[in-house]
Amino acid sequence: MSRARQPPLVTGISPKEGAAWTKVTIRGENLGTGPNDLIGLSICGHNCLLTAEWMSASKIVCRVGPAKDDKGEIIVTTKSGGLGTSTVSFKLLRPERIGILDQSAVWVDELNYYDLRTDRNKGISPLSLRPSNPLGIELDRGKIPQKDMELTFPGMSGDFTSENFSATWYLIENHSGSSFEQLKLAAGNLKKQASRKNEGSLAYVKGGLSTFFEAQDALAAIHQRQESDGTERVEGSMTQRLETILNRASDTADTLFQEVLGRKDKADSTRNALNVLQRFKFLFNLPLNIERNIQKGDYDVVINDYEKAKSLFGTTEVPVFKKVYAEVETRIGALRSLLLDKLLQTPSTLHDQKRYIRYLSDLHAPGDPAWLCIYAQHKWILQLMQNCREEFISGQRAGVGALDPEGDARPPGLGRLSHTASLKRGGSLRTPRPSTWRFETPQQVQFVEKLSDVVIGQLPNFWKLWISYVNGSLFSETGEKSGQVEKSKKNARQRQNDFKKMIEEMTHRLVRLVRGALLPTTLQQGELSLYGGWENKSELTGAWLTQIIHTVRGCYEALSTLEIPNDLLQVIQDLLLELRVHCLMVALLHTTEDVKRLAEKEDWLVDNEGITSLPSRFEQCVVQMLQSLKEPLEIKPGEMNVLQLEQVQDQATKLSVGIMKVFIGCLEQLSTERDAGADPSHDVSVEMSSPDRFPGLQEGFSPTPEQRLLILLSNCQYLERHTFLNLAHHFEKHGLTGTEKITQVSVDAVRQLDRNLFEAYIERRADPIAGSLEPGIYAGYFDWRDCQTPTGVRNYLKEALVNIIAVHAEVFTVSRDLVPWLLSKIVESVADEMCRLMQCVSSFSRNGALQARLELCALRDAVAAYLNTESAASFKLALDALPQLHSGADKKLLEELLNTFKSSMQLQLTCFQPSSVQPLLIRPPSTPPNTSGFSTFLSFIILTIVQSASCSSVFS
């Protein structure tokens, strides 16, 4: 086995110091067995392995790289020995950069100072290499305007490189706040710099002194030789002979080396061409690179390369460069056309539009690409809005571009802004809908929502594009001022009126399209062909109009968040006002139609208060209408109260009064309806004694005309006392004016209906009872002048009382509040008839007078609880028409017969007693759930008895 090799050891280096890329020779021990064994070499920390040349195990030659350390060791690493050590070090010298104005004893290659940054600025001027602070102290620039300095120092300059340099100007501009001590220090710095400059010049002269001496000696020798040869002679001088010799030598050299020199010249020209290609390969490869980057979409790279080429070769006079640069301009022209096409392509996002405009601006495209884009977007949005109408009018729902509400590639309108108000008008204008929404919603509603989505989806980006155009951010994202930015602002100021007209045209187009769908009468005749065409669509209800108002309001709020001037959006506010008024009127008209149909829903089932469901249905219908108007009547910021408009107030009040009158008309219509099988000449006692005396409490029944009248009377009283007052409260709550007028007209109308119904019922019930009195009195050829001694009240009067009891029961079945009112009128009619009959009798016998007084007193005492002033007066007149009783026996007989009548008719007469006594009795199943009067129960018992036997047998 061979022994292990020792690690490399560096013992010497030559030279020991030098600048970067200096060739050095390294000596030492165990420096490797061959080139492949050498795996590492570093000098001052820089890896020099690439330039290393292994000579032997004790010698390596390499070049020193631009290391970071000024002084360091030489470390050699080999495969066989590993990492080595060093006993010497190398010092790296930092060469001073010789400026273009500095003196130098050696030739210095001229450098082209080009800025390699990507901002495409021009090359740095050599004067920019001057020291920025020649005084060597901290700068303290003052805030004195440049114009003031020029006025103070006319014809001077603060630039120390200028011929008209003014030290005072420089100090005021750059060191106005420096102290005197700092200025003294600056003066010392200037002296040091001047001394160093003088020393540098002296060193330069010392270093080139031998060269000057040699040149001086050569010139002196030539001068002496010429003098010795007689240089004063013109011909045959040494100079002429020397010239001749040199010419022959040149001709001989040309003859000998012409071929070689020709090949050398060719090789030099080829080498020069290759050098030019290598040196300017950026320009020669630029057309191909532009084509490739355009295909990849790297427009930024293309623009950067073009700006660089333009700054370097834009004004070149070299033919080959001009030819290549012309090709570059051709490719750039094609790129301009491509970007302009992409800019005007629709639909596109705001980000892409800004990007293409900035590209075209950087490429110095002719015209104003930003304004062309704004104009194209304006026309496209108008076409989208018009296409929405065409789709719905033709019945086809094909999407336009990418803007269909169900498949919009862009976010919904409110989502995009609220995103703002959010809009931010957040979200969308529409809540999630079922799958059948499209088939249930009217076409006009779908149209307005889609139209709003188009406006909210496009107009904000259109407005933001204009704002970017105005403030110049289209051309500079950082906001820095430039010629292009200032030019953009100037163009925007000149086109403000044109853009305002664009916004006005779009808002007017939106309003006209909505008017054409909802308010066609507000359009001019010539506009109907463009915006109308909805005649075949169904008419909208108040609920759908409310949804449309909500949509238009959302559209207005979304546009308001963009800070669009209010005067441009006023036309939408005017549309909202008309829509709100239209919704109010439509809701009132539709409610009128709904109220007309309420008569069909009357079921005649009365509750404990004696009313049916019709008043509550009417109240519910009106309240629902008012609730549906809550959003249209709501006053949003910037809107006015529609109810403050005098014309709207009058029309709304008129329609509201119409609703009330229509409902009262429904009640009147119900009062005149008759059943197909109803007999108008039926008897009261027979009807009220039938088994179906209380059918109003059973479902599916058909009430008699008299029962209809009673139920409607009860409903009228409920309307006057409750319903109309409640509706007045709701009208005031929702802000509707004219409540007092509506209530007054309604109450007057219902009172008039109430009187008509009352008179109709009294006529139907009182007339048969009063008409049965005269035939009953004179039944059996009765004669007041020739009659027997009275034995009691005759049956005709009992039958009349039973009929009054039947009316009492009928009225109480519906509403006990109607009993005193109606019974008093019935009794008044009966009393008036009795008075008339008594006054028509020419004379009475003694027994006749007693019989008449007995029946009058019996009737008066039986219905005493329902006597009024007129009925009491009628009974008094009737009794006054009778002869007075002078005999005590007659008076006693009259009293006995009255007591007998009251005793025998106690059960029946109890019905007419006040309902103060309320005994606990079992209520019949068919009676109303009311225990307020014993009289009603007795009425039911009496009628049941009448049902089982004839009146005569019962009362006998």
Secondary structure, DSSP 8 states (H G I E B T S, - for coil): --------EEEEEESSEE-TT-EEEEEEE---SSGGGEEEEEETTEE-GGG-EEEETTEEEEE----SSSEEEEEEEETTTEE-EES-EEEE-------TTS--SS----------STT------GGGGS-S-TT-S--B-----HHHHHHHSTT-BS-TTSTTB-HHHHHHHHBTT--HHHHHHHHHHHHHHHHHHHHHHHHHHHHTHHHHHHHHHHHHHHHHHHHHTTTTSSSS-HHHHHHHHHHHHHHHHHHHHHHHHHHHHHHHHHHHHHHHHHHTHHHHHHHHHHHHHHHHT-HHHHHHHHHHHHHHHTT---HHHHHHHHHHHHHHHHHHHHHHHHHH-SS--HHHHHHHHHHHHHTT-SS-HHHHHHHHHHHHHHHHHHHHHHHHHHT-----TT--TTS-SS--HHHHHTSSSTT-----SS----TTHHHHS-HHHHHHHHHHHHHHHHHHHHHHHHHHHHHTTTT-TT----HHHHHHHHHHHHTHHHHHHHHHHHHHHHHHHHHHHH-GGGS-GGGHHHH---TTS----HHHHHHHHHHHHHHHHHHHTTT--HHHHHHHHHHHHHHHHHHHHHHHHHHHHHHHGGGGG------TTS--SHHHHHHHHHHHHHHHTHHHH---TT---GGGSHHHHHHHHHHHHHHHHHHHHHHHHHHH---TT--TT--HHHHHTSTTS-GGGSTT----HHHHHHHHHHHHHHIIIIIHHHHHHHHHHTT-S-HHHHHHHHHHHHHHHHHHHHHHHHHHHHHHHHHTHHHHHTTTS--TTS-----S--HHHHHHHHHHHHHHHHHHHH-GGGHHHHHHHHHHHHHHHHHHHHHH-----HHHHHHHHHHHHHHHHHTGGG--HHHHHHHHHHHHTS-----HHHHHHHHHHHHHHHHHTHHHHGGGS-TT--------TTS-S--S-HHHHHHHHHHHHHHHS-HHHHH-
